[in-house]
Amino acid sequence: MPVQKPIIIIGAGMAGLACATWLHRAGRSVVVLDSASAVGGRVRTDVTPEGFRLDRGFQVLQTNYPEARRIFDYGALNLKAFRSGAVIRLENGQETTLVNPLQQPLSAFSALSSPIGSLTDKLRIVSLVRHVLKYTPEELLARPATDTLTFLRRYGWSERMIDSFFRPFFGGVYLDRDLSTASNFFEFIFQQFVTGEAAIPALGIQQLPEQLAARLPEGSIRLSTPVAGIVDGTQVRLVSGQVLEASAVVLATDGLAALRLLAGRSGNPDDSASTQAASFHTAARLTTCTYFATEGGHSPGRNDKLLRLNACSGALAHNLSFPSDVSGAYAPAGRALVSVSTHGERSLSEAEIVTGLREELAAWYGPAARQWQHLRSYRIAAALPVYLAGQPVRQPLKLADGLYRCGDWAAYPSLNAALATGREVAEALLA
């Protein structure tokens, strides 16, 4: 009996690993190829010589994501949750603390203690909570969409409420302070914050892909193995010149990388893969994550486990967190880790951004912030795919016979989409 050729998955990010996991569970042979030195794609953690754990960009796991609950062992991940809420710095420099703003909106947006929005604004939060809880996540994503800003204005929120709460909070979630992202995705994300927690694995966000990779047979993941292209249907050519035979090929890369891999595909130039490739979405959101370390045993975050959001327009520091307050393993003893996110393109060098951030943070935490140790900066050019009103919640995952794609680039910008498309491609192959 001839040996069945493996299914080759190009990309060891979350979508590719999810696809491989479901195929392996069903008894199919898989080979996962990636040019990087470790699994995870955008979901990576670096450990410094001093013992700081630096996630490549501020990333959290929404614990109620349907696909995450389906595939991860939460207990083994030893999840550590942020508190639901945030400390918001307003345009006038005043800070206000909102605890459980979406889970307990009336108490969080107290008319006496919170200067954010009117009482009517706060009651509309209650209304939206009730609205999103009537639907499944899939039903919310399928709803007709406009852009998020138009949705919020039509719902009746004041500009003050939008600028002081929705822009810093949800603009930070999808790296889009203009709130141009599709409103059906906003409704989906809003529901996730209402029903779940934002958490990180105790040892860093890379524990997510590492957990999936550990379930695959030894040798099935080939790292530091760049792929040159796909030729003659289900043949994969490596940069080394080696050609691998597959029973099927899955592109688990971003949109631009998928287009490059398909460019050298021989055979019928009018095949369905070429037609589908023309509709690939490749636009992406950019973010820069800057890490600082503090001295002494006291964290500037006061161990409250709350995010810091900046409502000030034009600032470099858009949102701030203290990961070591949430999980002590993120920093060595006696030190605190500070994560600062700056969204969008900036015509500044890394040194200029670091200097600017220190000045802004000194206004928050005093002159000592100017002396915080700069550990590392990550400029992530393709942090999230752009998802606008009118884009389909699913692009076609089958490109041609024996050729598929998966990833949030084929859907909407989230870990849930990456995992879901990976599972759906596996189910299509098994069928």
N, C-alpha and C positions, 0 to 999 in steps of 0.2 A: 504494500500500500504506500503510495507516494507521500512524502512529508509535506504537510500544508505550509505554504509560504506564510511568514508572519505579516501582520498588519503593521506598517511602519507609520509612526506618528512623529511628525517634525515639530518639535517644540516641547520642552519639559516644564512649561508653565502650568498654571492651575487647570486650564482646559485640557491640555494634552495628558496630564497625569490623571485627571478624572476619567477621560476616555479610556486610557490604558487600564485603570482600576476596574471599570465595569467590564471591559473585554476579558481581562484576566480572570475575573470572578466567573465568567461564563465559559472558561476553558480555552479561550483563544490565545494564540501566541502573538506577542507584541514586541516591537523594538521601538524605543523612544530615542530620538536623536536631538541633540542640542549643542550649539556652539559654545555655550557657557561652561564654566567649571563647576557649577552646582545647579541643582534643580530649583525651580521656583519662578523663573521669568522675572516679572516685576515684583514678585513677593519674595524678597530676600532680606537677610539680616547679616551684617558684618560685625565681627567681634574685634575690638581694638586690643593692642597689647596690654593696656591697662585694665581691660575687662568690661568696657562699656559695650552694650549691645545696641547697634544702630540699624534700625529698619530703614530700608531704602525708600524714604518718603513716609510720612505719617499714614499708617494703615491700621485699621481695626477690623475685627470680625463682628458683623451683626449676627448675634446668636440665634435669631429667629429666621434667618435666611432658610427657605425650604431645602435648597440643595445642600447647604452646609450641614443641616441637621441630618440629612440623608446619608452623607458620606463620611463625616468626621467622627472620631471618638473624642467627645468633649472632655471626658474625664482624663484621658491620657494627655491631652493638650495642657491640662492644668490652667484653665482660662482664668485670667484676672480682669475684672470688669472696671471700667470707668464708672463713676457715679453719673446718673442721668441728670444732665443739667450743664450749666456753663457759667463762668464769670465773664461778663461782657463789659468791655471798655468803650464808653460812648464818646461821641465827638468832643464833648467838653472835658474829657479826661476823667469823668466820674465813672466808677465801676458799680455794677449791679450784679448780684448773684441770683441765678435762677436754678432751683433744684427741682427736678422732674417737670420741666416746662411742658412736655408733651404728654407725660403719663398722668400728671396731676396739675392741669393748667390753671385752674382757679386759685389753688393755693400758691403755685409758683409765681404766677403773674399777679401777685397781690396788688390791689389798687393803691395801697398805702406805701409799700416798700419798693415797688418796681416802677421806674420812670419810663418803661418801654410800652408805648402804645396806650390807648384808651381802654376803658372797661369794655366797650363794644368790641375792640380788637381782641381782647382776651377771651370774651365769650365766643368769638368766631373760632378760636383755637379749639374750644370744646366742641363746636359744631363740626369742625373738620375731623377731629378724633372720632366722633360718632359716624361720620360719613365713611372714612376709610375702613372702619371695623366691620362694615356691612359687606365687604368684598373680600375675595381671596386675592393673594398677590398677583396671580395670573389675570384675574378680572381687572384689577387696577391698571396693569400694564397694557391691557387691550382697550382701555377707554380712549375716546377721542381726545386729542391733545392740542393745546396751544403751547406757547412758551410759559415758563413758570412765572415770570413777572406779570404777564397779562392775566394768568390764572389768579394770582394773588390780588391784583387790583379788581378783577371782576367779582371775586369773593367778598370784597368790601373792606380789606384791610387798609389802614392809613399808610401814607408814605413813611411816616415816622416808624411805624411797626415794621414795615418792610426793610427800611434802612438799618434799624437798630437790632433786629432779630433775624429776619429771614435771609438777608444778604450775608451777614457773617456766618450764620449757622449752616444754611444749606448751600450757600456759595462755596463754603469750605468743603462740603461733602463732595460736590462734583466739580470743584475747581473752577467755578463760573460765577463770579460776583455780579455779573450782568444778569444772571438768572434767565439766560436764553435757552437752557436745557428744557426738554419737553416736559409738560406738566403731568403726563401719566407716570413718568419716572419719579417726579416729585411726590406724587400721591403714594407710590409704592415705597419710597424711602421713608416718607413720613410714617407710614404704617409700621415699618420695621423698627423705627425708634420708639413708637408707642408700645409695641408688643415684645420687644427684645432688649438686649443690652449690647453696648459697644465694648468689646473685650479684646485682649491680646493674650496669646499663649505666654506662659511665664518666662520662657526662654527665647522669645522673639517670634515675629510673624512668620519666619521661615519654617517654623515647626509645622505649619499647615502643609506645604508641599513635601516636607520630609516625611510626614506621617503617611501620605499617599505613596511616596516612592518606596518606603520600607515594605509595603505590601506586595510589590512586584518582584518577580524572580530575579535572582542575582544575574547580572549581565544583560538584563533587558533594557537598561538605560545606558546609553553611550554619550557621555559628556565630552566636551572639547572636540566635537565632531561636526564641523560646519557642513551644511548642505549647499551644493552649487545649484541644483535644480532638479526638476522632474522630467524624465524623458520617456518616450514610448509608453505612455499609459501608466503602468505601475512599476516603473524603474526609477530609483532615486540615485542620483549621481552626487557623490561627496566631493568636497573641494580637493581631497587627496587624489581624486580620479577614480576611486573605487565605485562600482555600480552595484546597488543592492536590489534584489528582486523582492517584490511584495505582492500579497494577495489584494491589498488595498492600501491607499495612502491617505493620511489625514494631515491637513495643514493646521497646526495649532499655534499659529504665529499671529502677529499683528497684521493689519491690512497691507501695509507697504511691503513687508517681508513676503507675504503670500503672493503678491503680484510679481515680485522679483523671481520667486521660485517657479511660477507658472510661465514666465517669459520665455524660458528655454525649452518649454515642452514641445516635443515634436509630434507629428501626426497631423490630423485634420485641423487646419487653422480655424475652421468655422465650428469646432465642436462646442459642446455646451459649457465646458470649463472657460473657454475664452469669452463666451457671452456673459457668464456669471461674473467673471473677473471685472468686466466693465462697470459693474454696479457696486464694487467694493467701496466701503467708506474708509477713508484713511486719515481724515482730520483728527487731530488730537489736542488735548489740553496739557499745558506745561505747568510744572510746579518745581520750586526749589525748596529743599528741606535742609535746614542748617542746624547742626547740633553743637551745643555748648555744655560744658561741665562746670559745676560749682564746687567750691571747697567747703569743708565744714559739714557737720552732721545735720544741719537744718535745711530743708528744701524750701526754695522760694514759693513752691506750690502749696506749702503748709500741709502736705499730705491729704488734701481734700479730694483728690482724684477727679477734679473737675477740669474740663477744657477751658482755655482762655480764648475768647473771641474778640476781635478788634473791629468795631463798627466805624472806625475813622477811615474816611476815604483817602486814598493815596499813600497809605502806610505800607511799609515793607513787611511788617509782622502782621499777617492775616489771622493766623491762629497759632496757639501755643499750647504745649502739653508737657507734663513731667512724667515720662514713662516709668522712671524708677520709683515714683510714688505709688504706681499701680502694681508693678512687679519689681521687687528689690533686686532681682537678678539682672536688671538692665544697667546697673552701675555698681562699681566696687564699693565696699564699706566706707562710709564717711563722705561719699560723693553723691551728687544729684545730677541727673541727666535732663537737659532742656532741649525740646524739639520745637523748632520754629518753622512755619510754612509760609512761603511767599508764592502767590499764584500769578501766572501769566508771564509774558516775556518782559525782561528788564534789560535795558542797555547799560548794565553795570557789570563790572568784574566781580568775581567771588570776594575779593578783598573789600571792595566798595560795599557790597551787600552786608558783609560781616560787620564793617564799621558802622553802617547805617542801622543795623539791627541792634548793636550794642547801645547806640544813643537812644533808640526808641525804648529799649528794655530798661535803660537807666531811669527813664521817666516812670516806669511801672514799679521797679524793684530797688531803686536807689543807685548811687554811684558804683556800688560793688559789681553791678552788671557789666560795667565797662571792662572789668578784669576777668570775666568768665572765660575759661579756656575754650577756644574754638577747636572742636574735634574733627569735624568733617562737614562738607557740603555736598548734597546730591542735587544735580540739575537733571530732572527727569523730563525729557522732551515729549515723550508719549506716555504720560502718566495714566490718562484715561481717554477713551475715544469720545469724540463729540457726539451727542445724541440730541437732535433737534426735533421739533414737532414735524410730523409727516414721515419721519423715518420708520420703517417697519420694525416691530419688536423682534422679529426674526428675519434675517436675510436667508436665502437658500443655503442649506448646509451641504447638500449634495451638489457637486460641481460637474461631475461626469461619472460614468460607470467606474467604480473603484476609486473615486477621488472625492474627498470630503474636506470640509473645513469646520473648525470650532473655535470658540473664544468670544469674549465680550465684544470684540470688534465686529462680530456677526450679529450682535444683538444690542444690548444696552450696557452702560458702563458700570459693571459691578462684579464682584466675586461670584455672586449668585448666577449671573449670566454665563460666566466662564465655565462654572461647574455644570450648569444645565445643558449648555450646548455640547460639552464633552460627553455627557450621558446620552443625549439624543443621538449623537453620531454613533456611539457604541450600539445603541438599540437598533439603529438603521442597518448597521453592518451585521448584527446578529440576526436580523430579520431576513 
